[in-house]
Amino acid sequence: MDKIDDSAVTVDAIGLLCPLPVLRARKRLQALAPGTLLRLLASDPAAVIDVPHFCHEAGHGFLGSEACGDHQIYLIRKGG
């Protein structure tokens, strides 16, 4: 994943277990304009599967993920 845009909205879900990281992302995305980037920080091992699946089902763009120490960073573009 390329350098993450500094204008991305960040949701910190580190330490939360399934389904809370996806629920936090969904709630935050509801208030954002289409095309806005969301950076989700999560340490739940299930998020690797859950986040891309959520994006596909909800019509958001899953732009990728990368490891960052003890957690992952997921980049999502809100669908419209």
Secondary structure, DSSP 8 states (H G I E B T S, - for coil): -----TTSEEEEETT--TTHHHHHHHHHHHTS-TT-EEEEEE--TTHHHHHHHHHHHHT-EEEEEEEETTEEEEEEE---
